[in-house]
Amino acid sequence: MFDNLTARLQNVFTKLRSRGRLSERDVEEALREVRLALLEADVNFKVVKDFIAKVKERAVGEEVLKSLTPGQQVIKIVHDELTALMGSGQSKLAFASKPPTVIMLVGLQGSGKTTATAKLAHYFKNQGKRPFLVAADIYRPAAIEQLKVLGEEINMPVFSRAGESVLALAKEGIKEAISKNCDVVVVDTAGRLHVDEEMMNELEEVKREIRPHQVLLVVDAMTGQDAVNVAFVFKERVDFDGVILTKLDGDARGGAALSIKAVTGRPIKLVSLGEKLDDLQPFHPDRMSSRILGMGDVLTLVEKAEAAIEMEKAQALEEKIRKDSFDLEDFLEQLRQFKRVGPASQIMEMLPQIPGLPNVGKLQVNEEQLGCLEAIIQSMTPEERRDPTIINGSRRSRIARGSGTTSHKVNQLLKQFEQARKLMKQLGKLGRPKPGRRSFPFRVNPSLSKERDDTIRKFIRRG
Amino acid sequence: MRKGWFGKLKGGLRKSRERLSSHLFPLLTHFPRLDEEFWEGLEEALIEADVGIRVTQELLDKLREGARAQEIRESAQLLPRLKEELVDILTTEKQSLFPEGKPGVFLVVGVNGTGKTTTIAKIAHRAKIEGKNVLLAAADTHRAAAIEQLEIWGKRMGVATIKHRRGSDPAAVVYDAIHSAQARDADVLLIDTAGRLHTCSHLMAELQKIKRVAMREAPEAEIKTLLVVDATTGQNGLSQARLFGEALEVDGVVLTKLDGTAKGGIVAAIQDELKIPVVLIGVGEKLADLQEFDARAFVEALLS
């Protein structure tokens, strides 16, 4: 697999001697790896071709920055170009000057339109708007029922009426929204294939008649090379304004995002990152570049971590690590904070690969296991938590009984803790990494405050 | 005569198809000779079909070698070899569709939105036509209205659906469904499960529990686990098959939504690397739009 582009490029370049400038051969060799990574991420092959040519042109002869190795320099150029290609910043949803703003969601079957409709409404509600949902998928069995149930969950009105055409439903729905004084109407439509003439005609008609302010194409992040065909036809027929990229919480690299932007010029507006209704987030091109290149999505992780981890505690912890007085109490506290950040699997997905450290991205963290660890530590006396070396046979079986586990599990935890402590000691000794070294192939984002830069590093160091 | 799915693809969708793509034949006319441009074009055609970079490179290496050994110079001569290689990858021993024992159990799994529920309806339809006594189990207790969706299909076909309330334990639904299938003397039990991302370990554990319960309660029945993969899926399909396979021992893949422009080439990578065969393909929205997988026809469509 091509998970670790950073490491692979590093490999390519350790073979070459470090030079002042990137030679054509250096760049070509590196770009072969980049090409594979992009194809593996499902970026359309035509898009890849153009992209590689562009990067090559820019990279050859470029001076290697002092803080970077040639490999890191190429990644930086690739990353910058990818980001530029996906749009230079967040693309916000436009609202109508005279409410209600009507937003229509379209897409293939199974891309996640109905779920996205509910999430979008929830998103607007959090922004202080009064959303209204129209269930206009009259084809899939129980699709209307699905939106109604979701609407109830987030306590939001859902309009639907049996036996009506899609157009009539949409029109009535908008009227109803106006009478209820709602300011955003989200219309869910049936999934359809872009090659289904009849269904595409229907969509054209609905668009012409209700004149939505925004049409959003919902695209599954796991989509392969066909994404360009789908996007191309949908753009020709209904000319959508932007994209919602769904199911990004899995391990799909989401190259479709890049393909669609490149082929239609339409930006990704929002991404959906989980099963919960509040998992819809604004799209960040730079984060998506990192993801497509297999470098992890550190910034999203940092934002989540910042929200969940109290700064004071984090600082106290760092102090402890430096003084090597990290004990099981701290371990427990860490576990709890870790759980607050999000499902462990999600966190691991977002971490970049750090050359020279065990492959954190591959670690399997089991939620249940975390619960188990918590129970074991809670079954220890404060004394034992501070100094686990005093735990002998009888203490161990007491702890096992108390936590509903086995002595073996308790031993495992103690061993894990010892390993974690050793790792921290090592990391503590490394001191603060310079920007562009070790954890990142380049400076994270110059526009970020130093404070956040430090948080990122801290978080990574804590593993 | 009913058209085969390949004929259907070629006929019904010609307009869009012509506009949209197809690399291989222009490739043969533009590059009649086996030069670098030809090889590059071939690589692109395979990648565009989502076959993936690893299988593509292996195929190209083999073909290059074969061409050198047999002194093939014309690209048209190479095409049959390419087809053979692909058919080779995709061919497995034919197995009967319906599981042995009574009730034969289908456990249908996959990521969100691939078409599990629709596939179940189609398999049930097929079983009914063959005169089998069919029962459905609504073990997707997670998604809103998933139970209703399956039930509506069941009612259309006159097939009963065993269900609990939304949010209940899916393994409990399966427990009830198996006992009910035994009591009703059902031939086929189809279990619908909630879509889940393969990276979500606790949801994969939930599936393992479902399978465990099914195996325990119906010890003499064969349980066939089918992974439903959307043809538009790219390289992530391999990761899906790998992780579902590790958790459950998947017996076969159902490739859905082949009626669009996606070629579904990822199944070649899945079969090559994980040896999980494609057993069924979905080619439309109607109940009858389910067909047994035919490697040769699939390769023809893949390269068209």
Boltz contact constraints between the chains, C-beta under 6 A:
constraints:
  - contact:
      token1: [A, 36]
      token2: [B, 53]
      max_distance: 6.0
  - contact:
      token1: [A, 39]
      token2: [B, 53]
      max_distance: 6.0
  - contact:
      token1: [A, 40]
      token2: [B, 53]
      max_distance: 6.0
  - contact:
      token1: [A, 40]
      token2: [B, 235]
      max_distance: 6.0
  - contact:
      token1: [A, 42]
      token2: [B, 234]
      max_distance: 6.0
  - contact:
      token1: [A, 42]
      token2: [B, 235]
      max_distance: 6.0
  - contact:
      token1: [A, 45]
      token2: [B, 44]
      max_distance: 6.0
  - contact:
      token1: [A, 45]
      token2: [B, 47]
      max_distance: 6.0
  - contact:
      token1: [A, 45]
      token2: [B, 48]
      max_distance: 6.0
  - contact:
      token1: [A, 110]
      token2: [B, 113]
      max_distance: 6.0
  - contact:
      token1: [A, 110]
      token2: [B, 114]
      max_distance: 6.0
  - contact:
      token1: [A, 112]
      token2: [B, 113]
      max_distance: 6.0
  - contact:
      token1: [A, 141]
      token2: [B, 149]
      max_distance: 6.0
  - contact:
      token1: [A, 141]
      token2: [B, 152]
      max_distance: 6.0
  - contact:
      token1: [A, 142]
      token2: [B, 145]
      max_distance: 6.0
  - contact:
      token1: [A, 142]
      token2: [B, 148]
      max_distance: 6.0
  - contact:
      token1: [A, 142]
      token2: [B, 149]
      max_distance: 6.0
  - contact:
      token1: [A, 142]
      token2: [B, 152]
      max_distance: 6.0
  - contact:
      token1: [A, 145]
      token2: [B, 145]
      max_distance: 6.0
  - contact:
      token1: [A, 145]
      token2: [B, 148]
      max_distance: 6.0
  - contact:
      token1: [A, 146]
      token2: [B, 144]
      max_distance: 6.0
  - contact:
      token1: [A, 146]
      token2: [B, 145]
      max_distance: 6.0
  - contact:
      token1: [A, 149]
      token2: [B, 144]
      max_distance: 6.0
  - contact:
      token1: [A, 149]
      token2: [B, 145]
      max_distance: 6.0
  - contact:
      token1: [A, 150]
      token2: [B, 144]
      max_distance: 6.0
  - contact:
      token1: [A, 193]
      token2: [B, 260]
      max_distance: 6.0
  - contact:
      token1: [A, 195]
      token2: [B, 13]
      max_distance: 6.0
  - contact:
      token1: [A, 195]
      token2: [B, 16]
      max_distance: 6.0
  - contact:
      token1: [A, 195]
      token2: [B, 260]
      max_distance: 6.0
  - contact:
      token1: [A, 222]
      token2: [B, 233]
      max_distance: 6.0
  - contact:
      token1: [A, 222]
      token2: [B, 236]
      max_distance: 6.0
  - contact:
      token1: [A, 223]
      token2: [B, 232]
      max_distance: 6.0
  - contact:
      token1: [A, 224]
      token2: [B, 50]
      max_distance: 6.0
  - contact:
      token1: [A, 224]
      token2: [B, 233]
      max_distance: 6.0
  - contact:
      token1: [A, 224]
      token2: [B, 234]
      max_distance: 6.0
  - contact:
      token1: [A, 225]
      token2: [B, 48]
      max_distance: 6.0
  - contact:
      token1: [A, 225]
      token2: [B, 50]
      max_distance: 6.0
  - contact:
      token1: [A, 226]
      token2: [B, 232]
      max_distance: 6.0
  - contact:
      token1: [A, 226]
      token2: [B, 261]
      max_distance: 6.0
  - contact:
      token1: [A, 226]
      token2: [B, 262]
      max_distance: 6.0
  - contact:
      token1: [A, 229]
      token2: [B, 20]
      max_distance: 6.0
  - contact:
      token1: [A, 229]
      token2: [B, 261]
      max_distance: 6.0
  - contact:
      token1: [A, 250]
      token2: [B, 197]
      max_distance: 6.0
  - contact:
      token1: [A, 250]
      token2: [B, 199]
      max_distance: 6.0
  - contact:
      token1: [A, 251]
      token2: [B, 199]
      max_distance: 6.0
  - contact:
      token1: [A, 251]
      token2: [B, 239]
      max_distance: 6.0
  - contact:
      token1: [A, 252]
      token2: [B, 236]
      max_distance: 6.0
  - contact:
      token1: [A, 345]
      token2: [B, 199]
      max_distance: 6.0
  - contact:
      token1: [A, 345]
      token2: [B, 201]
      max_distance: 6.0
  - contact:
      token1: [A, 366]
      token2: [B, 201]
      max_distance: 6.0
  - contact:
      token1: [A, 367]
      token2: [B, 202]
      max_distance: 6.0
